[in-house]
Amino acid sequence: MKVATAPLSAEARTEALFERISDDPVLLRVFLRDMPKGGDLHNHASGTPYAEEYLDWAARRDFCIDEAEEAIVEPPCDGADQVSANGLMRSDPDLYSELVDALSVRDLISGVQSEQSGHKQFFSSFGKFFPIVREEPARTLASVKRLAADDRVSYVELMFNPGPIDSYFSQVVDPEWDENDLEAAFQRLAPEIEPLIQQSLAERRAVEDDANGLLGCEDDQPDAGCDVTVYYNTYGLRRFPNEQLFRQLALGFALIEADPKSVGISLVEPEDDPRSIENYDLHMRMIAFLSEKYPTAKVTLHAGELTLGLAPSSALRTHIRDAIMIAGSQRIGHGIDIAWEHQSRDTLDRMANEKIAVEINLVSNDVILGVRGAQHPLNLYLSSDVPVVLSTDDQGVLRTDMTEQYVRAALEHGLDYAALKQVARNSLEYAFVPGDSIWSEGEVGVISDACNSLSSAACDALAAESPKADLQRQLERDFTAFENDIAEWDIR
Ligand SMILES: [Zn+2]
C-alpha cells in the first residue's frame, strides 16, 4: 500500500539541497550569491569601493600618484615622486598594479607577499586613498549601492560623516577642555551646532541626489543599486584628541536628531591603538552623556575587536561589557574578544535577553586580526542565543563581498540554510531603520498577526508606515522566489 506524503515545500527542498552542497565552497557560492541577504549593518563608506574605483576617480580629477608613498595625493603633481593619475593604467601598468596592492589587502590575501601584517596593511591603506574619497562622497555612495545590489543586499547601514562635521571637528582647539566636565564642553560647542547640522543635512541630501544621478535612478534603465535602501550611522574617530572626538560625536548625535536618514552613532579606527585603549572609559562616558542629550540616536560600537597580543590582556577584559553597560550600545561591532572578558557569560545572557545583536565580519577578522575558524566566537554567540548578523566591514579594501561572509559561515562554522536565513532576517530586524517589524515581538521568524498574509490590507498598512516592515516583507517575498527557483537546481 502506498502512503501518500505531502510534497515537500520549496523551503524544505532548499534546506535539503543546501545540506547536500554544504561542504563545497564553489557550489555554496553559486547558491549563496543568489540568496537574498537583507541588510549590511556594518559597512564603512570609505572602505567599500575598490582600489580600482579610487584610481579611476583620481584619474578623472587629475589627481596625482606619489610613487614613493604609493598613495593618491592632490594636484598639482609637482613633487619629486609624483605623476598624474590620469592615464596611469596605460602609461605605467606596473605602478597601477602596485597601487591596487597599496590601497587594499590584495597581495596579502592572494599570498603574493606577506611582509606586512594584515592589520598594518589594512589600516595603512586608508590614508593612501583618503584625498580622493573625501572629494567623492556621491561616487562612494553609488558604489556602495551598486555593490549591495550585486550581492542581493537590499539595505545598507552606512558609516558616513558629512563633510561639514569632519572638516570642523579636527580644527577645534578647546583650551578649557576638562574630561570631567562634559556639560561645560557641550555648552561651549552649542552655538556652533545648528549651522553645522544644517550644512551637513544639506550635503547628505545632495550626496544622495548625486549618487542617484550617477546610478541613473530617473532613467529608463536604472542601475539595480537604485533599489537599495541606505540609512546612515555617523561616527567618531577614536584616535583623535578627546576634545575633538567629543565635538565630532556631539555633532553626529545632533545630526541624527535632525535627519531622519541618520540613525546611529559608532566609534571607528583601531580599537587596539594605545589612544583608543587609554581613553576607552572616557569614550564610553561621552556616548552616555550625549545619548541623554539626544535620546533618538541609536548606538552601535565597535567593541572587542581585539586579540591577545595585539592589545595587552587588560584591554580584553571589559570593552564589550562597557559598551553595553556604560554607553548603552544596542548592537556590538565584531565582539571578537568576548571569551577573554570578565563576566562574559553574563554579558552574553544580557545580549540574548536584550536583543543586542553582534555584527560579525568574518573576512575582516581573518585578515586584520588573524581570527578564523574555530578561534572565532561566532558559534559562542549563536549558542548563547545572541542575535547574529553578518556584515562586510570594508569590502573594497578587504577585496571581499557579503556572499563570502555567508560562504564562510557555512563552511567554517557549520551554519545551515535555516541559520543563514535567520541571519538575513536578523539583519533587518536589528537594523536601525525605523518602524515596527513584521515579526512578533522578540521572535524573528514568527509572523505577526498583521502580516499573517503578506498581501493583507493590514500588512500593506504596516509596510506603508514602517520602512522596516516594507524591507522585511520584500525580503520574505524574495525568499519565496529564491527558494522556488533554487530548489529546482539539479546538482548533487
Ligand atoms: Zn568596522
Boltz pocket constraint, residues with backbone or C-beta under 6 A from the ligand:
constraints:
  - pocket:
      binder: B
      contacts: [[A, 42], [A, 44], [A, 302], [A, 333], [A, 393]]
      max_distance: 6.0
